[in-house]
Amino acid sequence: MHKPSVAELRPVVHPAGVKDRRSGEHWAGRLYMREISLRVDRHLVNTRVTPNQLTYVMTLAGALAAPALLVPGIPGAVLGALMVQLYLLLDCVDGEVARWKKQYSMAGVYMDRVAAYLCDAAVLVGLGLRAADLWGGGRIDWLWAFLGTLAALGAILIKAESDLVGVARHQNGLPPVQEAASVPRSSGMALARRAASALKFHRLVLGIEASLLIIVLAVVDTVRDDLFFTRLGVAVLAAIALLQTLLHLVSILASSRLK
């Protein structure tokens, strides 16, 4: 069976605007993963594999980041990051295969969002459990597991705050929100939003960024032969997640998205 070339696939699976979506495309997708996914697509588009099946595997990959991070030291950090990269790859591939096969599904869209929630949460919970030192042989310090779970809850709430804008608008018979409506009506709030966007500190609680940070923390902790930086990372990410949950909620309420 003929396998389409990358050149044949690209205009179909990467229509105009796919890589330019401000809130729908991760920087890693634009930078490298969309090119990798094209090479994977050509082996799948003429098989019986469905987009939804790929989405289910993607969801599993994201969830497996948590147990992967329980492996001590650098190997566990790398394994966790690889699970997240597999999640990202399949997140690209499932939609691209759907466009080629013209197999669209509300269930697929729904599971895609579930997987996004789950992957971010799995990485942060896994980080908290790493910091608790489950396999260290000494007393398990559950404070770090609690903080990791708190960070995961914040990461989920941030996504939920955005998604619930669409729910609220739909229930009130309003069309989907336009990008311009996300700009806060208050000039002070708009300035604060631009500053936060420029610093991008909030991205650290996303699964991809957090998994890369965990590798760095694992390396320096290996040099020190303790978990100081992993535990510091948990505390910082928990603080960022809670602060961003509040700031994001205020930003939504101060914008025109609910008008």
KEKE-3310 file (N, C-alpha, C; in steps of 0.2 Angstrom, whole numbers, plus 5000, padded with zeros to 4 digits):
npx = (5004:5003:5013:5010:5020:5030:5028:5016:5008:5009:5001:4988:4987:4993:4986:4983:4987:4988:5000:5001:4992:4988:4984:4982:4993:5008:5024:5034:5028:5028:5042:5048:5041:5030:5036:5042:5031:5025:5033:5029:5016:5014:5016:5005:4993:4987:4983:4973:4972:4964:4960:4955:4960:4973:4973:4969:4980:4989:4984:4986:5000:5003:4999:5007:5019:5019:5022:5034:5042:5044:5055:5071:5083:5093:5089:5075:5070:5073:5065:5052:5052:5052:5040:5032:5036:5032:5018:5016:5020:5010:4999:5000:5000:4987:4977:4982:4981:4967:4963:4968:4962:4949:4941:4933:4929:4918:4921:4934:4940:4935:4943:4955:4957:4955:4967:4976:4974:4977:4991:4998:4995:5000:5014:5017:5012:5020:5033:5031:5031:5043:5051:5047:5054:5052:5059:5070:5073:5073:5063:5047:5044:5029:5025:5030:5025:5012:5013:5016:5005:4996:5001:4998:4984:4982:4987:4978:4966:4969:4968:4955:4948:4950:4943:4931:4926:4921:4911:4902:4899:4892:4881:4874:4870:4880:4892:4908:4922:4931:4948:4952:4944:4950:4958:4961:4949:4954:4967:4978:4977:4979:4992:4999:4996:5002:5015:5017:5015:5026:5037:5033:5033:5023:5022:5030:5022:5016:5015:5026:5036:5038:5043:5055:5062:5063:5072:5084:5084:5086:5099:5107:5104:5109:5123:5124:5120:5108:5091:5088:5086:5076:5066:5065:5061:5048:5041:5042:5035:5022:5019:5019:5009:4997:4997:4996:4983:4974:4978:4974:4961:4956:4960:4952:4939:4941:4941:4933:4928:4917:4907)
npy = (4994:5011:5023:5039:5053:5065:5077:5076:5074:5086:5098:5094:5089:5098:5111:5129:5139:5130:5129:5141:5144:5153:5148:5135:5128:5121:5127:5117:5109:5117:5120:5107:5095:5094:5091:5079:5071:5071:5062:5050:5050:5045:5032:5027:5032:5025:5013:5003:5009:5021:5038:5041:5029:5032:5044:5038:5030:5041:5047:5037:5037:5050:5049:5039:5046:5049:5037:5034:5044:5040:5031:5032:5045:5052:5043:5040:5053:5056:5046:5050:5062:5057:5050:5061:5067:5057:5058:5071:5069:5060:5068:5077:5068:5061:5071:5074:5062:5061:5072:5068:5056:5061:5058:5063:5067:5069:5063:5061:5074:5077:5068:5072:5084:5079:5071:5081:5088:5077:5073:5085:5085:5072:5073:5083:5077:5066:5072:5077:5065:5060:5069:5066:5055:5040:5028:5029:5023:5029:5039:5043:5058:5065:5078:5084:5076:5080:5094:5093:5087:5098:5107:5100:5101:5115:5117:5109:5117:5129:5126:5122:5134:5141:5132:5132:5145:5143:5134:5142:5152:5145:5140:5151:5154:5161:5164:5156:5162:5176:5180:5194:5197:5192:5201:5210:5222:5232:5244:5242:5229:5223:5227:5219:5207:5206:5207:5195:5186:5189:5185:5171:5162:5155:5144:5134:5125:5117:5101:5098:5107:5106:5093:5094:5103:5094:5085:5093:5097:5084:5081:5091:5087:5074:5077:5084:5074:5073:5078:5091:5101:5096:5096:5109:5113:5107:5115:5128:5126:5123:5135:5143:5138:5139:5153:5157:5151:5159:5172:5170:5167:5180:5187:5182:5186:5200:5202:5203:5191:5184:5192)
npz = (5000:4996:5004:5009:5005:5015:5009:5003:5013:5021:5017:5019:5033:5040:5039:5035:5048:5059:5066:5071:5080:5094:5108:5106:5101:5106:5110:5108:5099:5087:5086:5084:5085:5077:5064:5067:5069:5056:5050:5057:5054:5041:5041:5047:5042:5032:5038:5049:5061:5072:5074:5087:5094:5094:5102:5115:5118:5119:5130:5140:5139:5144:5158:5162:5165:5179:5187:5180:5185:5198:5198:5204:5204:5190:5179:5181:5180:5166:5160:5164:5157:5144:5143:5143:5131:5122:5124:5119:5105:5101:5103:5093:5082:5082:5079:5066:5059:5059:5051:5039:5036:5038:5049:5061:5078:5092:5104:5103:5104:5117:5124:5121:5129:5141:5142:5142:5154:5162:5160:5164:5177:5181:5180:5190:5201:5201:5203:5216:5223:5220:5227:5240:5243:5241:5240:5248:5259:5272:5283:5275:5268:5268:5266:5254:5244:5246:5242:5229:5224:5227:5218:5206:5207:5205:5192:5185:5188:5182:5168:5168:5171:5160:5150:5155:5152:5139:5141:5150:5141:5130:5137:5139:5127:5118:5106:5102:5112:5106:5102:5105:5115:5126:5132:5146:5153:5161:5162:5170:5174:5161:5159:5169:5165:5152:5157:5165:5154:5147:5156:5157:5168:5172:5164:5169:5176:5167:5159:5150:5151:5165:5166:5159:5168:5179:5175:5175:5189:5194:5190:5197:5210:5210:5209:5221:5230:5237:5239:5238:5228:5221:5230:5232:5220:5219:5229:5224:5211:5216:5223:5211:5204:5212:5213:5200:5197:5204:5198:5185:5185:5190:5179:5169:5173:5173:5160:5143:5141:5147:5143)
capx = (5000:5007:5013:5011:5026:5029:5026:5009:5004:5009:4996:4982:4987:4995:4982:4986:4985:4988:5006:5001:4987:4991:4983:4981:4999:5014:5031:5038:5025:5030:5049:5051:5037:5026:5040:5043:5024:5024:5036:5025:5009:5014:5016:4998:4987:4983:4981:4966:4973:4960:4963:4953:4964:4979:4971:4969:4987:4992:4982:4990:5007:5004:4998:5013:5024:5019:5025:5041:5046:5046:5062:5076:5089:5092:5085:5068:5068:5073:5060:5046:5052:5051:5033:5028:5037:5027:5012:5016:5020:5003:4994:5001:4998:4980:4974:4984:4978:4960:4962:4970:4956:4943:4938:4932:4925:4918:4924:4942:4941:4935:4948:4961:4957:4956:4974:4980:4974:4980:4998:5001:4994:5004:5021:5018:5011:5026:5038:5030:5032:5050:5053:5045:5059:5048:5063:5076:5075:5071:5056:5045:5041:5023:5024:5032:5019:5006:5014:5016:4998:4993:5003:4994:4977:4982:4988:4971:4961:4971:4965:4948:4946:4949:4938:4924:4923:4917:4905:4898:4896:4888:4875:4871:4869:4885:4897:4915:4926:4936:4955:4952:4940:4954:4962:4958:4947:4958:4974:4983:4977:4982:4999:5001:4995:5008:5022:5017:5016:5033:5041:5031:5034:5017:5023:5033:5018:5014:5019:5032:5041:5040:5047:5062:5065:5064:5079:5089:5084:5089:5106:5110:5103:5114:5129:5124:5119:5102:5085:5087:5084:5070:5061:5064:5057:5041:5039:5041:5030:5016:5018:5017:5002:4992:4997:4993:4976:4971:4979:4971:4954:4955:4961:4946:4934:4942:4941:4927:4926:4911:4902)
capy = (5000:5017:5028:5046:5057:5071:5083:5075:5075:5092:5103:5091:5088:5105:5117:5135:5141:5125:5130:5148:5145:5155:5145:5128:5124:5121:5129:5111:5107:5122:5119:5101:5089:5093:5088:5072:5068:5070:5055:5045:5049:5042:5025:5026:5035:5019:5007:5003:5013:5027:5044:5040:5024:5036:5048:5034:5029:5047:5048:5033:5040:5056:5046:5035:5050:5049:5031:5034:5048:5036:5028:5037:5048:5054:5038:5042:5060:5056:5042:5054:5067:5053:5049:5067:5068:5053:5061:5077:5066:5057:5073:5079:5063:5059:5076:5074:5056:5063:5076:5064:5051:5064:5055:5068:5064:5073:5059:5062:5081:5077:5064:5076:5088:5075:5069:5087:5088:5071:5073:5090:5083:5066:5075:5086:5072:5062:5076:5077:5058:5059:5073:5062:5050:5034:5022:5031:5019:5032:5041:5046:5065:5066:5085:5085:5073:5085:5100:5091:5086:5104:5110:5097:5104:5121:5116:5107:5122:5134:5124:5122:5141:5143:5128:5134:5151:5141:5131:5147:5156:5140:5139:5157:5155:5165:5161:5155:5168:5179:5182:5200:5197:5189:5207:5213:5229:5237:5245:5239:5222:5221:5227:5214:5201:5206:5206:5188:5182:5189:5181:5164:5158:5150:5138:5129:5120:5113:5095:5097:5112:5103:5087:5096:5105:5089:5082:5098:5096:5077:5081:5094:5083:5069:5080:5085:5067:5073:5080:5098:5105:5093:5098:5116:5114:5106:5121:5134:5125:5123:5142:5146:5135:5143:5160:5158:5150:5166:5177:5168:5168:5187:5190:5180:5190:5206:5203:5203:5184:5182:5197)
capz = (5000:4995:5009:5006:5007:5019:5005:5001:5020:5024:5016:5022:5040:5043:5036:5037:5055:5064:5070:5073:5086:5100:5114:5104:5099:5111:5107:5106:5093:5082:5085:5082:5086:5071:5059:5068:5068:5049:5048:5060:5050:5034:5042:5050:5038:5028:5042:5053:5067:5071:5078:5094:5097:5096:5108:5121:5119:5121:5137:5144:5140:5149:5164:5164:5168:5186:5189:5178:5189:5204:5197:5207:5201:5183:5174:5182:5177:5159:5158:5164:5151:5138:5143:5141:5124:5118:5124:5114:5099:5099:5103:5086:5077:5082:5075:5059:5056:5059:5045:5033:5035:5039:5054:5067:5084:5098:5109:5102:5106:5124:5127:5121:5134:5147:5142:5144:5161:5166:5159:5168:5184:5182:5181:5196:5207:5201:5206:5223:5226:5220:5233:5246:5244:5243:5240:5251:5265:5278:5284:5269:5270:5264:5264:5247:5240:5247:5238:5222:5222:5227:5211:5201:5207:5202:5185:5182:5189:5177:5162:5169:5171:5153:5147:5158:5149:5133:5144:5152:5135:5127:5141:5138:5120:5115:5102:5106:5113:5101:5105:5107:5121:5132:5134:5152:5152:5165:5159:5175:5173:5155:5160:5173:5160:5148:5161:5166:5148:5145:5160:5156:5174:5173:5160:5172:5179:5162:5159:5146:5154:5171:5165:5157:5174:5183:5173:5178:5196:5196:5189:5202:5216:5209:5211:5229:5233:5241:5236:5240:5223:5219:5235:5231:5214:5221:5233:5219:5207:5220:5223:5205:5202:5216:5211:5193:5197:5206:5193:5179:5187:5190:5172:5165:5176:5171:5152:5140:5139:5150:5142)
cpx = (5004:5007:5014:5017:5024:5026:5019:5005:5003:5003:4989:4982:4990:4992:4985:4983:4986:4994:5006:4995:4990:4990:4982:4987:5005:5020:5034:5035:5028:5038:5051:5046:5032:5030:5041:5036:5023:5027:5033:5019:5009:5014:5009:4992:4983:4982:4974:4966:4968:4962:4961:4958:4971:4979:4971:4976:4991:4990:4985:4997:5008:5003:5004:5019:5025:5023:5033:5045:5048:5053:5067:5081:5087:5088:5077:5066:5068:5067:5053:5046:5050:5044:5029:5030:5033:5020:5011:5016:5013:4998:4994:4998:4991:4976:4976:4981:4971:4959:4963:4964:4949:4938:4938:4927:4924:4921:4932:4944:4941:4941:4955:4962:4958:4964:4978:4980:4978:4988:5001:5001:4999:5011:5022:5017:5018:5032:5037:5032:5040:5053:5052:5050:5056:5053:5070:5078:5074:5064:5053:5042:5035:5022:5025:5027:5013:5007:5014:5009:4994:4995:4999:4987:4977:4983:4981:4966:4963:4967:4958:4945:4945:4944:4931:4921:4919:4910:4900:4895:4891:4881:4871:4869:4874:4889:4904:4918:4931:4943:4955:4949:4944:4958:4958:4955:4951:4965:4979:4983:4980:4989:5002:5001:5001:5015:5022:5018:5023:5038:5040:5033:5029:5018:5026:5029:5015:5018:5026:5037:5043:5044:5054:5066:5067:5071:5085:5090:5087:5096:5110:5110:5108:5121:5130:5123:5113:5096:5083:5084:5077:5064:5060:5060:5049:5038:5037:5036:5023:5014:5015:5010:4996:4991:4994:4986:4972:4971:4975:4963:4952:4955:4955:4940:4935:4942:4934:4924:4920:4906:4898)
cpy = (5006:5021:5035:5049:5062:5076:5082:5076:5082:5097:5100:5091:5094:5111:5123:5137:5136:5127:5137:5149:5147:5151:5137:5124:5126:5123:5123:5108:5111:5121:5113:5095:5088:5090:5081:5068:5067:5063:5049:5044:5045:5034:5023:5028:5030:5013:5008:5007:5020:5032:5043:5035:5028:5041:5044:5032:5035:5048:5044:5035:5045:5053:5042:5039:5050:5043:5031:5038:5045:5033:5033:5039:5051:5050:5040:5048:5060:5051:5046:5059:5063:5052:5055:5068:5063:5055:5067:5074:5064:5063:5077:5074:5061:5064:5076:5068:5058:5067:5072:5059:5054:5060:5059:5065:5068:5070:5060:5069:5081:5074:5068:5081:5084:5073:5075:5088:5083:5071:5079:5088:5077:5068:5079:5082:5068:5065:5076:5071:5057:5063:5070:5057:5043:5028:5024:5027:5022:5034:5045:5053:5067:5074:5087:5082:5078:5091:5099:5090:5093:5108:5107:5100:5110:5121:5114:5113:5128:5132:5124:5129:5143:5139:5130:5141:5148:5138:5137:5151:5151:5140:5146:5159:5160:5161:5160:5162:5170:5181:5189:5201:5195:5195:5210:5220:5234:5237:5242:5232:5219:5222:5221:5207:5200:5204:5198:5184:5183:5185:5173:5160:5153:5144:5132:5124:5116:5106:5095:5101:5109:5097:5089:5099:5100:5086:5087:5097:5089:5077:5085:5090:5077:5071:5081:5079:5069:5076:5087:5102:5102:5095:5106:5117:5112:5112:5127:5132:5125:5131:5145:5144:5138:5150:5161:5156:5156:5171:5176:5169:5176:5190:5188:5185:5197:5208:5203:5196:5181:5187:5195)
cpz = (5000:5002:5007:5009:5012:5015:5004:5008:5022:5023:5018:5030:5044:5039:5039:5044:5060:5068:5073:5078:5092:5107:5112:5102:5104:5107:5104:5100:5087:5081:5082:5081:5079:5065:5060:5067:5061:5047:5051:5056:5044:5035:5045:5046:5034:5032:5045:5059:5067:5076:5086:5098:5099:5102:5115:5123:5122:5128:5142:5145:5145:5156:5167:5166:5175:5189:5186:5182:5196:5204:5200:5203:5194:5178:5175:5179:5169:5157:5158:5158:5145:5137:5140:5133:5120:5118:5119:5107:5096:5099:5096:5081:5076:5078:5067:5055:5055:5052:5039:5031:5036:5044:5060:5072:5090:5104:5109:5105:5114:5127:5127:5126:5141:5148:5144:5151:5165:5165:5164:5175:5186:5184:5187:5202:5207:5204:5213:5226:5226:5226:5240:5248:5246:5244:5244:5257:5272:5279:5277:5271:5265:5262:5257:5242:5240:5242:5231:5220:5222:5220:5206:5201:5204:5195:5182:5182:5184:5170:5162:5169:5164:5149:5149:5155:5143:5136:5146:5146:5131:5131:5141:5131:5116:5111:5105:5106:5108:5105:5108:5114:5128:5135:5140:5150:5156:5162:5164:5174:5167:5155:5163:5169:5155:5151:5162:5160:5146:5149:5159:5162:5174:5169:5163:5175:5173:5161:5156:5149:5161:5171:5163:5164:5178:5182:5176:5186:5198:5195:5195:5209:5216:5211:5218:5233:5238:5236:5237:5234:5220:5223:5234:5225:5215:5224:5228:5214:5210:5221:5217:5203:5206:5214:5205:5193:5199:5201:5187:5179:5187:5183:5168:5167:5174:5163:5150:5138:5141:5148:5135)
residu = (MET:HIS:LYS:PRO:SER:VAL:ALA:GLU:LEU:ARG:PRO:VAL:VAL:HIS:PRO:ALA:GLY:VAL:LYS:ASP:ARG:ARG:SER:GLY:GLU:HIS:TRP:ALA:GLY:ARG:LEU:TYR:MET:ARG:GLU:ILE:SER:LEU:ARG:VAL:ASP:ARG:HIS:LEU:VAL:ASN:THR:ARG:VAL:THR:PRO:ASN:GLN:LEU:THR:TYR:VAL:MET:THR:LEU:ALA:GLY:ALA:LEU:ALA:ALA:PRO:ALA:LEU:LEU:VAL:PRO:GLY:ILE:PRO:GLY:ALA:VAL:LEU:GLY:ALA:LEU:MET:VAL:GLN:LEU:TYR:LEU:LEU:LEU:ASP:CYS:VAL:ASP:GLY:GLU:VAL:ALA:ARG:TRP:LYS:LYS:GLN:TYR:SER:MET:ALA:GLY:VAL:TYR:MET:ASP:ARG:VAL:ALA:ALA:TYR:LEU:CYS:ASP:ALA:ALA:VAL:LEU:VAL:GLY:LEU:GLY:LEU:ARG:ALA:ALA:ASP:LEU:TRP:GLY:GLY:GLY:ARG:ILE:ASP:TRP:LEU:TRP:ALA:PHE:LEU:GLY:THR:LEU:ALA:ALA:LEU:GLY:ALA:ILE:LEU:ILE:LYS:ALA:GLU:SER:ASP:LEU:VAL:GLY:VAL:ALA:ARG:HIS:GLN:ASN:GLY:LEU:PRO:PRO:VAL:GLN:GLU:ALA:ALA:SER:VAL:PRO:ARG:SER:SER:GLY:MET:ALA:LEU:ALA:ARG:ARG:ALA:ALA:SER:ALA:LEU:LYS:PHE:HIS:ARG:LEU:VAL:LEU:GLY:ILE:GLU:ALA:SER:LEU:LEU:ILE:ILE:VAL:LEU:ALA:VAL:VAL:ASP:THR:VAL:ARG:ASP:ASP:LEU:PHE:PHE:THR:ARG:LEU:GLY:VAL:ALA:VAL:LEU:ALA:ALA:ILE:ALA:LEU:LEU:GLN:THR:LEU:LEU:HIS:LEU:VAL:SER:ILE:LEU:ALA:SER:SER:ARG:LEU:LYS)
# end
